[in-house]
Amino acid sequence: MSGTEEPGHAVNGGPGHLSRSDVIHVANLARLALTDDEVDMFTAQLRTVLAHAADVAALDLSHLAPMAHPLPVENVLRPDEPQPCLDRAEVLAAAPAVEDNRFRVPRIGSEPA
C-alpha cells in the first residue's frame, strides 16, 4: 500500500482487491503474528473467497422470491399437551439422597450452608 492508501481500499486493484498489506493489517488488528509464508497463503485464500463472493453477488436473482430458509420448515416436535406428572414419592425413592422431601445434592464450591 502506498502512504495514502487505506486497508481494504486498494487503488490499483479497485474495490474488493485484497493485498498482502490488507492481510497484514487485519492480522495486526487480531494480534496474530504471521510469517511471510502465512501472509502469502492467507492472501491467496482470502482472494479466492472474495472472488467467489463477488461471483455470487453478481448473480441475477430478481426472478426468485426472498426466503429465510432454502427448504420448507416444518415443526417436527409433538404438540405440547399436558401429561400426568411423575409420582413424587416414587421419584424420590429412586434418588441416591433425599433431604426434606427434595433431592439432596453435594454442596458446590464455597456456597454458604
LOMI-623917 format. One record per residue (C-alpha): x, y, z; residue in one letter. Coordinates in steps of 0.5 Angstrom, whole numbers, plus 500, padded with zeros to 3 digits. Example, Ala and Ser with C-alpha at 12.3 -4.5 7.8 and 13.67 -1.06 7.14 Angstrom:
<sites>
@px: 525; py: 491; pz: 516; kolvo: A
@px: 527; py: 498; pz: 514; kolvo: S
</sites>
This chain:
<sites>
@px: 500; py: 500; pz: 500; kolvo: M
@px: 502; py: 507; pz: 499; kolvo: S
@px: 502; py: 512; pz: 504; kolvo: G
@px: 495; py: 515; pz: 502; kolvo: T
@px: 492; py: 508; pz: 501; kolvo: E
@px: 488; py: 505; pz: 507; kolvo: E
@px: 487; py: 498; pz: 508; kolvo: P
@px: 481; py: 495; pz: 504; kolvo: G
@px: 481; py: 501; pz: 499; kolvo: H
@px: 487; py: 498; pz: 494; kolvo: A
@px: 488; py: 504; pz: 489; kolvo: V
@px: 491; py: 499; pz: 483; kolvo: N
@px: 486; py: 493; pz: 484; kolvo: G
@px: 480; py: 497; pz: 485; kolvo: G
@px: 475; py: 496; pz: 491; kolvo: P
@px: 475; py: 488; pz: 493; kolvo: G
@px: 482; py: 487; pz: 491; kolvo: H
@px: 486; py: 484; pz: 497; kolvo: L
@px: 493; py: 486; pz: 498; kolvo: S
@px: 499; py: 483; pz: 503; kolvo: R
@px: 498; py: 489; pz: 507; kolvo: S
@px: 491; py: 488; pz: 508; kolvo: D
@px: 492; py: 482; pz: 511; kolvo: V
@px: 498; py: 484; pz: 515; kolvo: I
@px: 494; py: 490; pz: 517; kolvo: H
@px: 488; py: 485; pz: 519; kolvo: V
@px: 493; py: 480; pz: 523; kolvo: A
@px: 496; py: 486; pz: 527; kolvo: N
@px: 489; py: 488; pz: 529; kolvo: L
@px: 487; py: 481; pz: 531; kolvo: A
@px: 494; py: 481; pz: 534; kolvo: R
@px: 496; py: 475; pz: 530; kolvo: L
@px: 504; py: 474; pz: 529; kolvo: A
@px: 504; py: 471; pz: 522; kolvo: L
@px: 510; py: 469; pz: 518; kolvo: T
@px: 511; py: 471; pz: 511; kolvo: D
@px: 509; py: 465; pz: 508; kolvo: D
@px: 503; py: 465; pz: 512; kolvo: E
@px: 501; py: 472; pz: 510; kolvo: V
@px: 502; py: 470; pz: 502; kolvo: D
@px: 498; py: 463; pz: 504; kolvo: M
@px: 492; py: 467; pz: 507; kolvo: F
@px: 492; py: 473; pz: 502; kolvo: T
@px: 491; py: 468; pz: 496; kolvo: A
@px: 486; py: 464; pz: 500; kolvo: Q
@px: 482; py: 470; pz: 502; kolvo: L
@px: 483; py: 473; pz: 495; kolvo: R
@px: 479; py: 466; pz: 493; kolvo: T
@px: 474; py: 467; pz: 498; kolvo: V
@px: 473; py: 474; pz: 496; kolvo: L
@px: 472; py: 473; pz: 488; kolvo: A
@px: 467; py: 467; pz: 490; kolvo: H
@px: 463; py: 472; pz: 494; kolvo: A
@px: 463; py: 477; pz: 488; kolvo: A
@px: 461; py: 472; pz: 483; kolvo: D
@px: 455; py: 470; pz: 488; kolvo: V
@px: 454; py: 478; pz: 489; kolvo: A
@px: 454; py: 478; pz: 481; kolvo: A
@px: 448; py: 473; pz: 480; kolvo: L
@px: 441; py: 476; pz: 478; kolvo: D
@px: 437; py: 473; pz: 483; kolvo: L
@px: 431; py: 478; pz: 481; kolvo: S
@px: 426; py: 472; pz: 479; kolvo: H
@px: 427; py: 469; pz: 486; kolvo: L
@px: 423; py: 470; pz: 492; kolvo: A
@px: 426; py: 472; pz: 498; kolvo: P
@px: 427; py: 467; pz: 503; kolvo: M
@px: 429; py: 466; pz: 510; kolvo: A
@px: 431; py: 458; pz: 509; kolvo: H
@px: 432; py: 454; pz: 503; kolvo: P
@px: 428; py: 448; pz: 505; kolvo: L
@px: 421; py: 448; pz: 507; kolvo: P
@px: 421; py: 449; pz: 515; kolvo: V
@px: 416; py: 444; pz: 519; kolvo: E
@px: 415; py: 443; pz: 526; kolvo: N
@px: 418; py: 436; pz: 528; kolvo: V
@px: 416; py: 437; pz: 535; kolvo: L
@px: 410; py: 434; pz: 538; kolvo: R
@px: 404; py: 438; pz: 541; kolvo: P
@px: 405; py: 441; pz: 547; kolvo: D
@px: 400; py: 438; pz: 551; kolvo: E
@px: 399; py: 437; pz: 559; kolvo: P
@px: 401; py: 430; pz: 561; kolvo: Q
@px: 401; py: 427; pz: 568; kolvo: P
@px: 407; py: 428; pz: 573; kolvo: C
@px: 411; py: 423; pz: 576; kolvo: L
@px: 409; py: 421; pz: 583; kolvo: D
@px: 414; py: 425; pz: 588; kolvo: R
@px: 415; py: 419; pz: 593; kolvo: A
@px: 417; py: 414; pz: 587; kolvo: E
@px: 422; py: 419; pz: 584; kolvo: V
@px: 425; py: 421; pz: 591; kolvo: L
@px: 425; py: 413; pz: 593; kolvo: A
@px: 430; py: 413; pz: 587; kolvo: A
@px: 434; py: 418; pz: 589; kolvo: A
@px: 441; py: 417; pz: 592; kolvo: P
@px: 440; py: 422; pz: 597; kolvo: A
@px: 434; py: 426; pz: 600; kolvo: V
@px: 433; py: 431; pz: 605; kolvo: E
@px: 427; py: 435; pz: 607; kolvo: D
@px: 423; py: 432; pz: 601; kolvo: N
@px: 428; py: 434; pz: 596; kolvo: R
@px: 434; py: 431; pz: 592; kolvo: F
@px: 440; py: 432; pz: 596; kolvo: R
@px: 446; py: 434; pz: 592; kolvo: V
@px: 453; py: 436; pz: 594; kolvo: P
@px: 455; py: 443; pz: 596; kolvo: R
@px: 458; py: 447; pz: 590; kolvo: I
@px: 465; py: 451; pz: 592; kolvo: G
@px: 464; py: 455; pz: 598; kolvo: S
@px: 457; py: 456; pz: 598; kolvo: E
@px: 454; py: 458; pz: 605; kolvo: P
@px: 451; py: 452; pz: 609; kolvo: A
</sites>
